[in-house]
Every structure is written in C-alpha cells, then in structure tokens.
C-alpha cells in the first residue's frame, strides 16, 4: 500500500519524469493504461447489451462468446496479430516483426496492451449479430481468423509501421483517429458475412419474407450495457492520443456530444416516422454516435461532432429497416450501428476536418479507405464462414436452437428458477 501511495504521489508531483529507456513520460503511460482498462470494460458493456437483446435461453451462450473473445483474442493478437498490424512494414501491406513480443520497453508493452483491447472489440461485434443460432466452437474459429489475419492486415494499412514503414492508406492521408473503420466497420463487415452464412433465426421471417419480432429478454441489461460502452468509449477515443496531451479534453467532449446526438437523431427520425421510441433503438443510436465520431474526434469542432452523431443515429435506425428488407437477421443491429455509422463517420472526418473543411480530395481518400475495408473484410470473412459451414458446421441444429444454446452448448441455463421446463444433464 505504501508503494502504491508513493507511486501515485510521484506521478502527481513529478508528472514530467520519463521512465527509463522509453522516451515516454510516466503520466503518458498511466493515461494509456487507464484508457486500456476503460476499453476492457467495454467488453462488459457488449456482453450486457448483447445478452439483454437475446432470449433468456441464450443468455449464457452470448456471455460466453464475449468472455472468450477477450481470452482467445488477447493471446492470438499478442502472438500473431500485433506483429502483422504494427511490425516493420516495408511493403505498406503488413508487418513482419514484433510477433509474440516478450522483450521490449515499457512503452512497447503499454502500447501492446492498449491495442490488444481494440482487437477484442473488433471481434466481439460479430457475436451479437450472429447470436442465438451459431455453434459456439465454430464461432471461436471465426473469431480467431478475424483477430489474427483480417483485422491486423487492414489495421496495418492505416496504423501500421510502428517499428518501421507505413501502411498504404496512411500514405494516402487516410484519417481514422481511433477506428470508425479500422475497428468498427471492419468488425461489422465480418458480421455481415457471418449473418449471411449462418442464416436468420428460425421464425424471424414468415413465408412471405415479412419480419417477425423476437424481443430480447432483459432491456435493463441493454441500457446498462449502453451506459458502460459510453463510459468505456472515453478511453477508446481519449487513449488513442497515446499520450496525456492537452487535446484529450476536446476528444472526450466530442465523443460525449456525438453519443448524445446519436440518441437524439434516433428520437428525431422515429418521431418523424410516427413510430414507437424504443429503448433498444435509442441505445443503439447513442452507440452509433460513438462509432461515427471515433474517426474524427481529434480533428472536429464540437458542433460538427454533434452533426456527425445525429446523422449516425439516423443512419443506424434506417439501416435496421434496410437489413430487414434484405432479410438479414442481425440480433443486436451491429451491422447498421458499427458498419453503416462507421462508414459515415469516416467520411465525416474528411468533411468536417477543422481548419480545412469540405476538402474533396480528403473526402475521396476517406471513401477509398471505407471501400477498401469492405472489399478486404467482407469477401475474406465470408470465405472463412462458408468453409467452416461446410467443413465443421456453423449453425446449430433446429432442435438445439429451439431448446436454447445455453443448455445444448454449455449445459447451463441463465435463469434456472424460470426455465424449469428445460431438461438438461447437470454434471455432478
């Protein structure tokens, strides 16, 4: 306890002291580690939101996917993904060093931890979209492919070259400060491929193709998950400065305003369309605002952060209708929230660049990055999902789907007092 107190006092009284052989101040490292912890907390937010939007019989299965995303994703990203994404990148396409990093400076290990949390976020977007009918082991294989190849390669195009070189999109001037496209849209395009490959839940659409509502079992969890994600996003965007710099305040302010405006945009469009103002839509609207501002939170003035958030909320709401029109069953609306809003936010970062607004050359570069993310992530992930579908089996059987994946995949149920009609073998 005395040691911790001494460290805290030294950081407060002597914030400029640099940690030996790193070239980064102790204050910077502490801020990045706090931000990494906030991003880690976002996994709890995703777990609560996705579980709440699913039926009670699948609550454990959804939680397990979110939990193991972090476990497996962290190990694989440390071993392979980090090197591909941030290693020496002479080609501009992928990194070739820093695999399984075991020897390095304090700043390297801090950066590795922070980026590991981002990788886990990209992977977990798929779990909610494909919930309630995807086999657990098959999902883990898909998650492993995303965190080791699909996400790191595209990330190297934008953020790569920490150990030398530079990604080809970065050389073009592509702006994605904290990952509207690198993390969120890319994860959503993988989810889109998964939703297509696994198909809709039984009963989601009638014989004429009209959607049937399948409500989630606990909307209180959805709201709580939304609040936790909002809070964690302050670390997601603020930590991406990679230092305790003076602009953290404006970054986090823009993040907060965009989230609030995203919910406002959802309320506006639902009211204009004379539709019920749903909690689930409102929470998703705020998350869409967070996704949208993530690319430009460091380069926008607050008023344009609000505009970005409002449009993000509207896009996410209308995007849900579009998904249903295409007969695509996304349980938590991850694809419109992270994919469509992320693409818009990336374009908005070029449109509303402070001091040089509406530069069409910059906007075209942003559009190139958005298209490149889709053309890389969607076909490759669709190939992965399709191979798993035919080789190992991607979708649960209809009987297991009806019984609930908690029972059939994990031999557990989330609410035993209220699910006594479910028979399963309890291990001694």
N, C-alpha and C positions, 0 to 999 in steps of 0.2 A: 504493500500500500504506500509506503514512504517513497519507494522508487517511482511509482506511477505519479505521485504528487510532485516529485522533483522534476519529472519529465514535463508535466503539464506547466509547471511554473517556468521552466526554461523556455518552453515554446511561447508563452505569453510575454515574458520579459525580453527574450532574445530571438525574435522571430526571423531575423535575417541570417542566423548561423547556418552554414551549409554543412550537411552531413558529409563525412569524409569520403573523398574519391567519387562523388556522384555528380557534383556540379548543380545540384538541386537543393533548395533550402528545406529545412525541416518542416516549415509551415506548408510548403507545397506538397510534401509527402503526406502530411497529416490530412490536408484537404482532399487529396486524391483518394486516400484510404477511407475517409468518411463518405465520400461520394460512391466508392465501390460498395460500401456497406448499404447505402441507400438503394443502389441498383440491385443488390442482392435481395433487399426487402421487396422489390417489385415482383419477385417470384411468388412471394406470399400473396401479393395482390392479384396476380394472374390466376393462382390456384383458387382463391376465393371466388373471383369473378366467374371463371370457367366452371367450377363446381356448382355454383349457385344457378347458373344458366342451364345446367344439365338436370336430368331427372334424378331423383333420390337413389334409384337403383344403380346409378353410375357415378356417384359422388366420390367413392374411394378410388375408382379407376382414374378419374380425372386428376385427383390429387396426386396419385402415384406417378402419373406421367410428368406432372410439373416437378415433383420431387426428384425423380431420376433424371430429368433434363439437366438439372444442376450437377448431379453427381457424375453422370457419364460425360456430359458436355464439358465439364471442367477438366477432367482427366484427358480427354481426347484433344481438347483445344491446347492444353499445355504440351502434349506430346507432339502434335502434328499441326493443328490449326494456326497457332500463333506464329510458327515459323513461316508457313505459307503466306500469312497475311502481312507480317511485319518484318520478316527476314530480309537479307540483302536481295534487292530486286532489280538486277541489271536489265532484264527484258521488259520491265513495266507490266508484267503479267502475273507473276507470283514470286514469293520469297523462297530463298534457297538456304537459309541458315536459321539459327535460334530455335531448333527443334528440341523439345524436352529440356528447356532451359534449367540448368542446375547450378551454374556458376555465372555470376553477374553482379552488378552493382545494386545498391538499394533502390535506385530509381528504376532500374530494369524490372526488378521483382514487383515494384509498386505498379508499374505500367502493365505488366503481365496480369496481375490480379484484376485491375480495373477492366481490361479488355476481355478477360475471361467472363466477367459478369455480363458484358454486352453479348458475347456469343450465346450464353444461356438464354438471354432474352429473345434473340433471333429464332432459336429453335422452338421455344415454347409457344410461339404464335400458331404453329401447326396443331398443337394438341387440342386447343379449344375448337378449331374449325372442324376437325375430324372426330370429335368426341362421340361417344355412345354407340359406335359400331366398328371401331378399329381394334384389331388384335394388339394386345399390349407388346408382345415381343417384336411383332412386325413394326410397330411404331418406333421402338427403340433403335431398330436397324436404320430406319429413315432418319431419325434424329442424329445418329452417328454420321451418316453421309452428309447431312447439312453442316454439322459443326466441324467436320474435318476437311471437306472439299468445297461445297457450294458457297457457304458464307465466307470462308477465308479468301478464296480466289477473288471474288468480287471485291471484298474489302481491300485486298492488295492493290486493286486498280485505283482506289480512291485514297486510302490512308497508308498504303504500303511504303516501304523504303526506310523504316526507322534505322535499319542497320546499313543503309546504302541504297541508291537508286530511287526511283519514283514511279508510281503507277501511271498508266497511260491516261486515265481520266483526270488525275490530278494535274498532269502536264497540260491538259486542255484548259484547266482553270475551273473544273467542276467543284461546286460548293455543296458540302454536306457536313455541316459542323459536327453534329452528334448522331447522324444516322437515320434521317427520314427514309432514305432509300437504302443505304448500306445495311441497316438493321431491319427496319420495319417493312418497307415494301418488299425487300428480298424475302423475308420470312413469310410475307403474305402470298407471294407468287409460288413459293414452295407449298403453302397451304392450299392454294387454288389447285395445284396439280394433285395434291392428296385428296381433296374433295371430289375431283373428277374421277380419280382412280378408284376410290372406295365406294362411291355412290351415295345417295341420300339414305337417311334412316327409314326403316320400314314405316309406312304410313305418313311420311312427311308430305307426299303429294298424292292426290287421288288419281283415278284412272284417266281423268281428263287433263292432268297436269296442274291442277289448282292446288296451292299450298294449304296444308292443314297446320294449325298452330300446335306446337308442342312446348308448353311453358316450362321454364326452369322451376326447380323445387324450392329455392330459397333466395328471394330477391334481396333480403337483408345482407346476405353474403356478397351479392353483386355490388351493392352500394358500398359496403366496407372495402371490397377489393378495389373499387374505383378510387376511393379516398387514398388507399395505400399506394396505388400506382401513381396517383397525382403527387403524393409526397415523395415517392422514390424518384420521380422524374426530375426533381430539383438536383439530385445527384447525377442523374443520367446526363442532363444538359450542362449543369454547372461544373461537373467534374471533367467534362470534355475539354475545358480550357487547359487542363493538365498542369495547372498552377493556381496558386491563390492570388490571382491577378485582380486588378481593380474592376474589370468588367463583369465579374461574377454576378454582381447585383443586378445589372441590366439583363443578363442572360436569364436569371431565375425569374425576374419580373416579367419578361416576355413570355417565359414558359407558363407562368401562372395566369397571365391575362389571356393567353391563347386557349388554355384549358377552359376557363370560364366562358370565353366567347364561343368555344366549340359547343358547349351545352346550350348557350343562347341561340346559336344557329339552328340546333336541333329543335328547340322550343318554337322558334320562328317558323320553320318550314312545316312542322307538324300542325301548328295553329292555322297557317295559311291553307293547308290541305284539309283542314277540318277533321283531323284525326286525333285519337286519344294521345295525350302527352304521357308516354310510358317511362317508367324509371329506367328500364333497360336501354331504351333509345337515348335517354338523357345522359346516362353514364357513358355509353359508347360515344356520344357526341363530345363529351369532355376529353375522352381518351383520343379521339380523332384530332381534336385541337392540339393536344400534346404531341401527337405524331407529326402533325403538319408543321409545327413551329420548330421541331427538332433540327431541321436543316439550316434554318436561318436565324436561330435565336440569338446569335452573336453579331449579326450584321443587319438587324432590322430595328427601326424605331418602334416604340410601344404601340402606336396607333396601327401600324401595319401588322404587328403581331396579332392584334385583335381582329383585323380583317382576315388574316390567314386562318385564325381559329374559327371565325364564323363560317367561312366557306368550307373549312374542313368538316364541321358538324353537319352542314347541309349535304355535302358530298357523301359522307358516311351514311346518312339517313336515306338518301335516294339510292345509294349503292346497295342497301339491303333489298329494296324493291327490285333492282336490276338482277341481283343474284337469284331471287325467287322466280323472276321471269325466265331466267336461263335454267331453272330447275336445279340449282346448285344449293345443297344443304350445308350451310355454314352455321354451326350451332351458336356461336358467340358473335357472329358478324365480324370475324377477324379480318377477312379479306377487304371489305369496304373500309373498315376503320384503319387498318395498317397499310393496306395496299393502295387503295384509291386516294385516301387522305395523305399518305406518304408521298405519292407521286405529285399531288397538288402542292404540298409543302415544299418539295424540292424545286418545282417551277417557281413558286412564290419567293424562294430565297434569291432567285435571279431577278425577278421582277422588282422586288422591294429592297434591293441592296442599298443600304444607307450611303448617301453621297453620290450615287450613280444609278438612279432609278431607271427602270424600263430599258435597260441596255439589251437589245435584241440578240446581240452576239452572245452575251452571257446567258440569256434565256435559252438560246438554241443549244448551248453547251449543257445546260441543265437537262434539257429534253433528251439529248444524246445519252446522258447518264441514266435517266429514267428508263429509256428504251433498252439500253444495254443490260440493266439489271433484270428486266423481264426476259429478254432473249437468252440470257445466261441461266437464270434460276428456274424458270418455268419448264423449258424442254428437258433440262437435265434431271430435275426432280421428278417430272412426270415419267421419265425413263426409269428412275430408281423405284418409284412406287409401282410401276407396271411390272417390272421384273420381280419385285417382291410379291406382287399379287399372284403371279403365275407360278413362281417357284416355291414360295413358302406360305402364301396365303396372307392377304392383307385384311380382309374383312371377317368379322366374327360371323358365326352361323346365325341363322334367323332365330333358332331356339335360344342361343346364348344372348342375343340381342334382346329378346323378349324377357328373359329371366333377369337381365342386368349384368353388366360386366364386373361389378363388384363381386358377385357370387361366383361367376364362372371363371374369371381370370385371377382372382385373389383370395377366394374362399373367405371373404369378409363382406359385411354389409355395414353401411354407414349409420343406419338408424334401426337397430335391432328391435327396439320397442314398437316400431310402427311398420315393420316389414316381416311380421311373423308368418306371412303366407309364403315366404321364400324358404325353400328347403335346400340346405347345403351341408356338406360334410365338414364338421368342425374338427380340426386336428386336436389330439389330446395334449 
